[in-house]
Amino acid sequence: MKKAIKKAIRIMKPKQIFISILAVLFVFPLMGTFAQQAANSGSIEVITTFDYPGAGNSTLPQKINERGDVVGVFVDSNGVTRAFVRFSDGSFSAPIVDPNDTVGFTEGRGINNSRTVCGDYASPDGNNHGFFLSGGTFTEYDVPGAVSDTVLGINDPGDFTGGFDDGSGIFQGFVSVGGTITSFSVPGAILTLAYQLNNSKQLAVGYYIDSSGILHGYYRDTNGALHFPIDPSGSVGTVLFGDNNRNWVVGRYADSSGVTHGLFFVPPDRFFTFDYPGSTFTSLNGISSQGFICGRYVDASGIAHGFIARVRGTPPTNAAGTEMKAFASPSLVTPLNPSPSAWGGAMPAR
């Protein structure tokens, strides 16, 4: 119940190309509180692909800031997991390893314009802990009272998001805004995780796992209302990873044939699918306000490769089918007061 869903996917292996996926579908007007003005047409274009240096490394970008810096995770051929930053000039940081990581597992999950990185690391007892890295200094972080936690996103004011288990076995999402933690769960979910909060604090996004073990996206609006499930047509599992200050959202979803598609979403119910050419696995993980996207695809040998794409205009979007919206979840508000704890259980999707 506490295990995240993992899938092995095969694709062709095109390398370093420039792709323009120009939509030729009908253009639907964007609606709702968070809707942006639609262009007459739009596309998502891959600008470049990249790999963290080293033979056999799988590269998993996670977020992109307004400067064009990308934070992510790479996994080497021995299964050792390290965080990294790819800077806007194309150079890479040295592997990022939390000082308390003694088991070979440190993840970089979020980055803001100050280049503060957030993420998590594993300890020998199998638990995980959050961290922040700024100016070469690590700061350990655990949600007060938690037995497990991770920090998944950070915005420019320093507000952050993630997930934790308070010992109940039900993983809750949280947002920390101005030093106050608010935790929440989608009703009936066995796990809820919050992946990103934009600078305006209008929109937090993430995913939850229902009682049947199915993943669904959700978003949380500025009033704290939860809107769920967010599932494009044909999805058997949806994850929302990132949003920007224009309230554009990116993620991925799997279909019944085993193909995983990149997802561009405009709340409340507009979707656009993006697939890396020849790919059966595409994930869009982070998006900046300028519309730059970081993500990945997986080749036929199972190696993941990073890419940076850009949104041109607003891609035409299709309306969702019937979905539940604006279900409010009771929230627990706790003062920000980091304390020691442990992480055991589910591995958040990457």
DRENGUGU-57187 format. One record per residue (C-alpha): residue in one letter; x, y, z. Coordinates in steps of 0.001 Angstrom, whole numbers, plus 500000, padded with zeros to 6 digits. Example, Ala and Ser with C-alpha at 12.3 -4.5 7.8 and 13.67 -1.06 7.14 Angstrom:
<atoms>
A512300495500507800;S513670498940507140;
</atoms>
This chain:
<atoms>
M500000500000500000;K502919502282500691;K504759501575497456;A504751504018494589;I503961502658491153;K506979502038488924;K506864500949485291;A509574499789482909;I508985501437479549;R510709501002476190;I511243503611473471;M513350504371470425;K516451506428471101;P516555509727469214;K519196512097470603;Q519700515887470713;I516990517052468370;F514641519963467935;I511034518925467783;S507930520974467211;I504712519251468111;L502227521637466531;A498670520886467542;V496137520667464741;L493182519929466971;F490266522265467534;V491131525129469865;F488990525169472970;P488697528330475108;L490379528030478470;M487946528389481341;G487899528721485122;T489535530686487912;F493049529868486777;A492496530031483007;Q494943531962480853;Q494134533715477597;A494510531172474808;A496596531772471734;N495144530751468381;S497673527939468269;G500535526623470314;S503168523931470550;I505623522261472865;E509115522209471343;V512074520214472633;I515131522484472695;T517801520056473888;T518392516719475545;F521028516099478203;D522525513452480472;Y524348513834483759;P527977513010482886;G528984509388483376;A528470506119481533;G525129504459482215;N523622507287484277;S519849507675484171;T518938511380484285;L515669512462485922;P515085516265485880;Q512615517488488502;K512121521277488451;I513304524333486515;N513616527880487867;E513146531199486050;R516897531390485373;G516814528123483454;D518595526059486113;V517321522484486414;V517460520368489571;G517175516638489306;V518261513138490191;F520662510777488478;V520967507068489132;D524239505375488230;S524756501847486939;N525103500580490526;G521768502080491567;V523319504898493609;T521032507947493565;R522414511496493651;A521008514990493167;F522373517467490629;V521853520933489183;R522193521618485465;F522882525339485221;S521415527530482516;D524764527606480665;G524636523816480261;S527222523005482942;F526549520599485804;S527150520714489530;A529152518033491247;P526931515235492591;I524896516558495517;V525062514252498535;D523470515102501870;P526131514800504626;N523904512326506488;D523374510071503472;T525321506889504146;V523271504562501906;G523666506182498493;F520326507930498167;T519990511724497860;E517325513338495645;G517092516912494376;R513412517803494013;G513011521574493815;I514955524761493033;N514071528455493181;N515627531561491635;S518053531888494554;R519273528391493637;T518103526984496941;V517644523265496370;C515264521055498322;G514973517293498390;D515384514239500583;Y517897511591501591;A517656508097503068;S519099506994506380;P520338503478507254;D517088502607509045;G515185502976505772;N513645506326506666;N513878509511504626;H514435513112505679;G514077516447503922;F516865518922503313;F517603522352501880;L520885523289500216;S521792526966499831;G525207528462499176;G526882525132499844;T525205524723503251;F522816521858504028;T519914522371506426;E518105519232507527;Y514311519401507707;D511613517184509225;V507929518013509615;P507178518278513346;G505765515024514688;A506374513109511466;V507839509623511234;S508624510160507549;D508886513152505225;T510256514657502050;V510438518174500599;L509332518218496964;G509141521859495851;I510206525390496836;N509113528765495441;D510967532087495326;P509631533463498657;G510909530251500307;D507535528542500767;F507756524793500226;T505723521628499775;G506029517908500348;G504574514950502147;F504844513173505503;D503505510319507620;D502598511125511213;G502604507459512188;S499064506747511070;G500223505125507844;I498281507744505841;F500691509989503974;Q499604513623503969;G500578516500501738;F501703519789503214;V502416523369502255;S504618525640504349;V503758529302503757;G505386532074505759;G506542529607508409;T503186527903508948;I502613524310507891;T499192523290506603;S498690519586506057;F495906518015504036;S494749514764502450;V492373513986499637;P489427512239501354;G489799508470501233;A493369508602499921;I496100506402501358;L498745508891500219;T498674512581499253;L501794514464498137;A502240518160497302;Y504882518767494627;Q504890522506493962;L503396525820495096;N503714528801492757;N504856532265493852;S501324533685493936;K500282530821496238;Q497197530394494071;L497955526861493043;A499558523823494677;V499670520592492686;G500443516950493328;Y498945513500493274;Y497199511047495563;I496683507288495683;D493111506117496210;S491999503088498217;S492339500913495087;G495976501921494591;I495293504187491590;L497202507472491171;H495268510663490414;G496292514295490097;Y494797517076492207;Y495233520786492714;R494682522951495786;D493466526514495253;T494225529659497236;N491220529011499513;G492536525572500411;A489892523665498430;L491085520433496839;H490038519714493253;F490214516036492311;P490549513685490559;I492494515319487733;D492686512592485076;P492861513076481306;S490737510776479187;G492190507255479052;S494399507655482130;V494957504720484468;G497337506758486632;T498054510518486723;V500773512531488481;L501026516344488543;F504564517513489284;G504985521232488649;D503247524544488074;N504234528112487252;N503024531637487982;R500684531498484972;N498964528498486611;W500160526117483903;V500723522603485209;V502844519703483959;G502956516011484785;R502370512640483186;Y499781509892482877;A499778506230481884;D497225504615479591;S495901501043479571;S498409499959476912;G501361500754479180;V502392503999477466;T503203506985479655;H502522510441478192;G503707513902479175;L500842516094480350;F500211519856480061;F497204520951482138;V495354524243482632;P492889524135485550;P490148523364485941;D489874520730483216;R491986521355480094;F494625518883478912;F497267518555476185;T499362515407475675;F503025515573474680;D505068512511473654;Y508782512497472938;P509055511152469363;G509085507350469320;S508706507274473086;T506507505086475212;F507558507015478345;T507536510808478547;S507381512792481788;L507047516584482142;N508245517498485634;G508777521240485973;I507739524448484197;S508921528053484524;S506818531158484024;Q508493531683480642;G507123528294479623;F510364526306479755;I509755522689480730;C512145520068482100;G511352516399481725;R512642513048480562;Y512172510098478252;V513452506522478555;D515303504665475805;A515027501010474741;S517742499971477201;G515888501526480125;I518111504596480475;A516363507900481241;H517490511073479448;G516651514645480389;F515281517259478054;I514309520929478088;A511290522009476053;R509390525253475600;V505725526101475341;R504937528384472389;G501587530123472725;T499073527961474567;P498765524414473239;P495176523611472263;T493598521666475095;N490794519142475324;A488189519304478056;A488202516544480644;G485347514176481143;T483212514129484278;E485347514686487342;M484878515626490970;K485942519134491868;A486376521367494927;F486193518711497601;A487472520404500743;S489752518405503017;P490124519333506708;S493554520855507299;L495822520721510315;V497757523940510885;T500988523606512830;P503658526241513612;L506892525709511725;N509249524073514175;P511546521483512630;S512201518465514824;P513922515111514386;S511856512408512706;A512143509555510247;W510813508607506868;G509613505129506095;G507232504027503406;A506249505205499981;M508688506459497410;P507244509638495846;A507029509531492064;R509881511184490143;
</atoms>
